[in-house]
Amino acid sequence: MKTGDAPQRILGCIRRALPKSAATCLWLLKIILPVSLGVELLRYFGLLAYVAEWFGPLFALIGLPGETAIVFITSVFCPLYAPIALISTMSLGGREATILALMCLVSHSLIIESSVQAKTGSGFWEMTVLRLVMSFVIALTLNFVMPHEGWSVVGSAAGLAGADESFGGVLLDWLGGSLRIVGTILVIVTLLMILHYVLDEFRLMTGISALFAPLMKVMGLPRETAFLWFVGNIVGLAYGGAIMVEQVREGKLTPAAGNLLNYHLAVNHSMLEDTLIFVAIGIPALWILLTRLAFAAAVVWLRRLYGQLSARYI
């Protein structure tokens, strides 16, 4: 292929990406608008206070108000865009929003993603329980180590003192905030989709993943997992699952290596997209990236240690 063809090929990638990003925007609207409206109505009619009171003692242990339980429970069953919509309607400090974001990053779309991991060397309930437990372990740890001062407020409810609190005013504020979030996420998703098509068009995925092979040793992962580690952190578990299943089926990845990789990906996957969409609502990127990487590595090394001890005493 001639070098001069590159601009045309990139343009072709953009043309393929735009319709899909538009479809994604419509899909996001179907998630974000009803979910965020539901929470807005719960707050307006005073029902959110009951939820906060019920979950308050548990979530106080991890430094969060009880009402954030709704966000976490939503994330367990839905894609990340739903909890993001909820966070954007709450007035949370940056510290609390970051802890909550990391809980949602670890435990979201559990039914779909644990099912994918079940096809690549791990058990469905093994991955589901691991992710739920790690969400609270990470939150508890961050509540101890994160500084309490110097955080801004996250969420569209910030700075609304004196705003129109009538039912119509609340609805208008909800609609404006939701559309701003969708617009921001649409831009990010479109750019990511174009990047994905460009990497695929120029066959760069395999070459780039080879650069991460040395990192696998630090993470406690076999070298042959480098490509799938890269895929999982670019397109995520739901979209990258088909590639992972194919690699296992073709014998390019053993079930044992796949299981170790799943332990890592359970805590840390889709680093690019997931990080950017939370950064879009004001969550600091470094806390997201470094925390997930550190805990994912710890989980893998502990799983390896457990495997060695089990083999020794059987």
C-alpha positions as CSV (number, residue, x, y, z in Angstrom):
1,M,0.0,0.0,0.0
2,K,1.4,3.4,-1.0
3,T,2.2,6.0,1.7
4,G,0.0,8.5,-0.2
5,D,-3.0,6.3,0.4
6,A,-2.8,6.9,4.2
7,P,-4.9,10.1,4.2
8,Q,-7.7,8.4,2.3
9,R,-7.5,5.3,4.5
10,I,-7.8,7.6,7.6
11,L,-10.7,9.4,6.1
12,G,-12.3,6.1,5.5
13,C,-11.9,5.2,9.2
14,I,-13.5,8.5,10.1
15,R,-16.5,7.8,7.8
16,R,-17.0,4.4,9.3
17,A,-16.7,5.8,12.9
18,L,-19.2,8.6,12.6
19,P,-22.4,6.6,12.0
20,K,-21.4,4.3,14.9
21,S,-20.7,7.2,17.2
22,A,-24.1,8.7,16.3
23,A,-25.8,5.4,17.1
24,T,-23.9,5.4,20.4
25,C,-25.2,8.8,21.2
26,L,-28.8,7.7,20.8
27,W,-28.0,4.6,22.9
28,L,-26.5,6.9,25.6
29,L,-29.6,9.1,25.6
30,K,-31.8,6.0,26.2
31,I,-29.7,5.2,29.3
32,I,-28.7,8.6,30.7
33,L,-32.0,10.5,30.3
34,P,-34.3,8.0,32.2
35,V,-31.8,7.0,34.8
36,S,-30.8,10.6,35.7
37,L,-34.4,11.7,35.6
38,G,-35.4,8.9,38.0
39,V,-32.8,10.0,40.5
40,E,-33.8,13.7,40.1
41,L,-37.4,12.7,40.8
42,L,-36.3,10.6,43.8
43,R,-34.5,13.7,45.2
44,Y,-37.3,16.1,44.4
45,F,-39.9,14.0,46.2
46,G,-37.6,13.2,49.2
47,L,-37.2,9.5,48.5
48,L,-33.4,9.7,48.1
49,A,-33.1,10.6,51.8
50,Y,-34.6,7.2,52.7
51,V,-32.0,5.4,50.5
52,A,-29.2,7.4,52.1
53,E,-30.4,6.6,55.6
54,W,-30.6,2.8,54.8
55,F,-27.2,2.5,53.3
56,G,-25.5,5.3,55.3
57,P,-23.7,3.1,57.9
58,L,-22.1,0.8,55.3
59,F,-21.0,3.6,52.9
60,A,-19.8,5.8,55.8
61,L,-17.1,3.2,56.3
62,I,-15.7,4.0,52.9
63,G,-16.2,7.7,53.2
64,L,-19.3,8.0,51.0
65,P,-22.8,9.4,51.7
66,G,-25.6,6.8,51.7
67,E,-27.3,8.1,48.6
68,T,-24.3,7.1,46.5
69,A,-25.4,3.4,47.0
70,I,-27.9,4.0,44.2
71,V,-24.9,4.9,41.8
72,F,-23.0,1.7,42.8
73,I,-26.0,-0.6,42.5
74,T,-26.8,0.9,39.1
75,S,-23.3,0.3,37.9
76,V,-23.4,-3.4,38.8
77,F,-26.3,-3.9,36.3
78,C,-25.6,-1.2,33.7
79,P,-22.8,0.2,31.5
80,L,-20.7,3.0,33.0
81,Y,-22.7,5.7,31.3
82,A,-25.6,5.2,33.7
83,P,-23.6,5.7,37.0
84,I,-21.8,8.6,35.3
85,A,-25.2,10.2,34.6
86,L,-26.1,9.8,38.3
87,I,-22.8,11.2,39.6
88,S,-23.3,14.2,37.4
89,T,-26.6,14.9,39.1
90,M,-25.1,14.8,42.6
91,S,-23.0,17.5,44.4
92,L,-20.1,15.4,45.6
93,G,-16.7,16.4,46.7
94,G,-13.9,15.4,44.3
95,R,-12.6,12.9,46.9
96,E,-15.9,11.2,47.3
97,A,-16.6,11.2,43.6
98,T,-13.2,9.6,42.9
99,I,-13.8,6.8,45.4
100,L,-17.3,6.2,43.9
101,A,-15.9,6.3,40.4
102,L,-13.3,3.6,41.1
103,M,-16.0,1.4,42.7
104,C,-18.1,1.7,39.5
105,L,-15.0,1.2,37.3
106,V,-14.4,-2.2,39.0
107,S,-18.0,-3.3,39.3
108,H,-20.1,-2.4,36.2
109,S,-22.0,-4.5,33.7
110,L,-21.2,-7.5,35.8
111,I,-23.6,-9.9,34.1
112,I,-22.3,-9.2,30.6
113,E,-18.6,-8.9,31.5
114,S,-18.4,-11.9,33.9
115,S,-20.1,-14.0,31.2
116,V,-17.4,-12.9,28.7
117,Q,-14.7,-13.9,31.2
118,A,-16.4,-17.2,31.9
119,K,-15.6,-18.1,28.2
120,T,-11.9,-17.4,28.6
121,G,-10.7,-19.5,31.5
122,S,-12.5,-18.1,34.6
123,G,-15.7,-18.8,36.5
124,F,-18.7,-16.5,36.2
125,W,-19.2,-16.2,40.0
126,E,-15.5,-16.2,40.7
127,M,-15.1,-13.0,38.6
128,T,-18.4,-11.4,39.9
129,V,-17.5,-11.9,43.6
130,L,-13.9,-10.8,42.9
131,R,-15.0,-7.5,41.4
132,L,-17.6,-6.8,44.1
133,V,-15.2,-7.5,46.9
134,M,-12.4,-5.4,45.2
135,S,-14.7,-2.5,44.8
136,F,-15.1,-2.2,48.6
137,V,-11.4,-3.1,49.3
138,I,-10.3,-0.3,46.9
139,A,-12.8,2.2,48.4
140,L,-11.8,1.4,52.0
141,T,-8.1,1.8,51.1
142,L,-8.6,5.1,49.3
143,N,-10.7,6.4,52.3
144,F,-7.6,5.9,54.4
145,V,-4.9,7.2,52.1
146,M,-6.6,10.1,50.1
147,P,-6.1,13.6,51.4
148,H,-9.3,15.3,52.7
149,E,-8.4,18.8,51.6
150,G,-7.9,20.5,48.2
151,W,-10.8,18.9,46.3
152,S,-13.3,20.7,44.0
153,V,-17.0,19.8,43.8
154,V,-18.0,17.3,41.1
155,G,-21.5,17.1,39.5
156,S,-24.1,19.4,38.0
157,A,-25.7,20.0,41.3
158,A,-22.7,22.0,42.3
159,G,-23.2,25.7,42.6
160,L,-27.0,25.5,42.2
161,A,-27.8,27.4,45.4
162,G,-30.6,29.8,44.6
163,A,-31.6,27.9,41.4
164,D,-35.2,27.4,40.5
165,E,-36.5,24.6,42.8
166,S,-39.9,24.3,41.2
167,F,-40.8,21.1,39.4
168,G,-40.3,22.7,36.0
169,G,-37.1,24.3,37.0
170,V,-35.7,21.0,38.3
171,L,-36.7,19.3,35.0
172,L,-34.9,22.0,32.9
173,D,-31.8,21.8,35.0
174,W,-31.8,18.0,34.6
175,L,-32.2,18.1,30.9
176,G,-29.5,20.7,30.4
177,G,-27.0,18.8,32.6
178,S,-27.8,15.5,30.9
179,L,-27.4,16.8,27.4
180,R,-24.0,18.4,28.3
181,I,-22.8,15.1,29.6
182,V,-24.0,13.2,26.5
183,G,-22.3,15.8,24.3
184,T,-19.0,15.5,26.1
185,I,-19.1,11.7,26.0
186,L,-20.1,11.7,22.4
187,V,-16.9,13.6,21.4
188,I,-14.8,11.2,23.5
189,V,-16.5,8.1,22.1
190,T,-16.1,9.3,18.5
191,L,-12.4,10.0,18.9
192,L,-11.9,6.5,20.5
193,M,-13.9,4.8,17.7
194,I,-11.8,6.6,15.0
195,L,-8.6,5.5,16.9
196,H,-9.8,1.9,17.0
197,Y,-10.5,1.9,13.2
198,V,-7.1,3.5,12.5
199,L,-5.2,1.0,14.6
200,D,-7.1,-1.8,12.9
201,E,-6.7,-0.4,9.3
202,F,-3.0,0.0,9.6
203,R,-2.6,-3.3,11.6
204,L,-0.9,-1.6,14.5
205,M,-2.6,-3.4,17.3
206,T,-0.2,-6.4,17.4
207,G,2.9,-4.2,17.1
208,I,1.8,-1.8,19.8
209,S,0.8,-4.7,22.2
210,A,4.4,-6.1,21.8
211,L,5.7,-2.9,23.4
212,F,3.7,-3.9,26.6
213,A,5.3,-7.3,26.8
214,P,7.9,-6.3,29.4
215,L,5.2,-4.7,31.5
216,M,3.5,-8.1,31.8
217,K,6.3,-9.4,34.0
218,V,5.8,-6.6,36.5
219,M,2.0,-7.3,36.5
220,G,2.6,-11.0,37.2
221,L,1.1,-12.0,33.8
222,P,2.6,-14.4,31.2
223,R,4.3,-12.7,28.2
224,E,1.8,-14.2,25.8
225,T,-1.1,-12.2,27.3
226,A,0.4,-8.9,26.1
227,F,-1.8,-8.6,23.0
228,L,-5.0,-9.4,24.9
229,W,-4.0,-7.1,27.7
230,F,-3.7,-4.3,25.2
231,V,-7.0,-5.2,23.6
232,G,-8.8,-5.4,26.9
233,N,-7.5,-1.9,27.9
234,I,-8.4,-0.3,24.5
235,V,-11.8,-1.8,23.7
236,G,-12.8,-3.3,27.0
237,L,-14.1,-6.7,28.0
238,A,-17.5,-6.6,26.3
239,Y,-16.0,-5.6,22.9
240,G,-12.7,-7.4,23.3
241,G,-14.3,-10.6,24.5
242,A,-14.7,-12.0,21.1
243,I,-11.0,-11.6,20.4
244,M,-10.1,-13.3,23.7
245,V,-12.4,-16.2,23.1
246,E,-10.9,-16.7,19.6
247,Q,-7.3,-16.7,21.0
248,V,-8.3,-19.4,23.6
249,R,-10.0,-21.5,20.9
250,E,-7.0,-21.3,18.6
251,G,-4.7,-22.4,21.5
252,K,-2.8,-19.1,21.5
253,L,-3.7,-18.6,25.1
254,T,-3.9,-21.3,27.7
255,P,-6.8,-21.4,30.2
256,A,-4.4,-20.8,33.0
257,A,-2.9,-17.7,31.4
258,G,-6.4,-16.6,30.4
259,N,-7.5,-16.9,34.1
260,L,-4.6,-14.8,35.3
261,L,-5.4,-12.2,32.7
262,N,-9.0,-12.2,33.8
263,Y,-8.0,-11.5,37.4
264,H,-6.1,-8.4,36.1
265,L,-8.9,-7.3,33.7
266,A,-11.5,-7.8,36.4
267,V,-10.0,-4.8,38.3
268,N,-8.4,-2.9,35.4
269,H,-9.7,-2.8,31.8
270,S,-10.7,-0.3,29.2
271,M,-8.2,2.2,30.7
272,L,-8.5,4.7,27.8
273,E,-12.3,5.1,27.4
274,D,-13.3,4.5,31.0
275,T,-10.7,7.0,32.2
276,L,-11.7,9.7,29.7
277,I,-15.4,9.6,30.4
278,F,-14.8,10.0,34.1
279,V,-12.3,12.8,33.5
280,A,-15.0,14.5,31.5
281,I,-17.0,15.0,34.7
282,G,-14.1,16.1,36.8
283,I,-12.5,12.9,38.2
284,P,-8.7,13.1,38.3
285,A,-7.1,10.7,35.8
286,L,-4.0,9.7,37.8
287,W,-6.1,8.5,40.7
288,I,-8.1,6.3,38.3
289,L,-5.1,4.9,36.4
290,L,-2.6,4.3,39.1
291,T,-5.1,2.9,41.6
292,R,-6.5,0.4,39.1
293,L,-3.1,-0.7,37.9
294,A,-1.7,-1.2,41.4
295,F,-4.7,-3.2,42.7
296,A,-4.9,-5.3,39.5
297,A,-1.2,-6.2,39.9
298,A,-1.7,-7.1,43.5
299,V,-4.7,-9.3,42.7
300,V,-2.7,-11.2,40.1
301,W,0.3,-11.8,42.3
302,L,-2.0,-12.9,45.2
303,R,-3.7,-15.3,42.8
304,R,-0.4,-16.7,41.7
305,L,0.7,-17.1,45.4
306,Y,-2.5,-18.9,46.2
307,G,-2.0,-21.3,43.2
308,Q,1.5,-22.1,44.3
309,L,0.4,-22.8,47.9
310,S,-2.5,-24.9,46.8
311,A,-0.2,-27.0,44.5
312,R,2.3,-27.5,47.3
313,Y,-0.2,-28.8,49.9
314,I,-2.4,-31.0,47.6
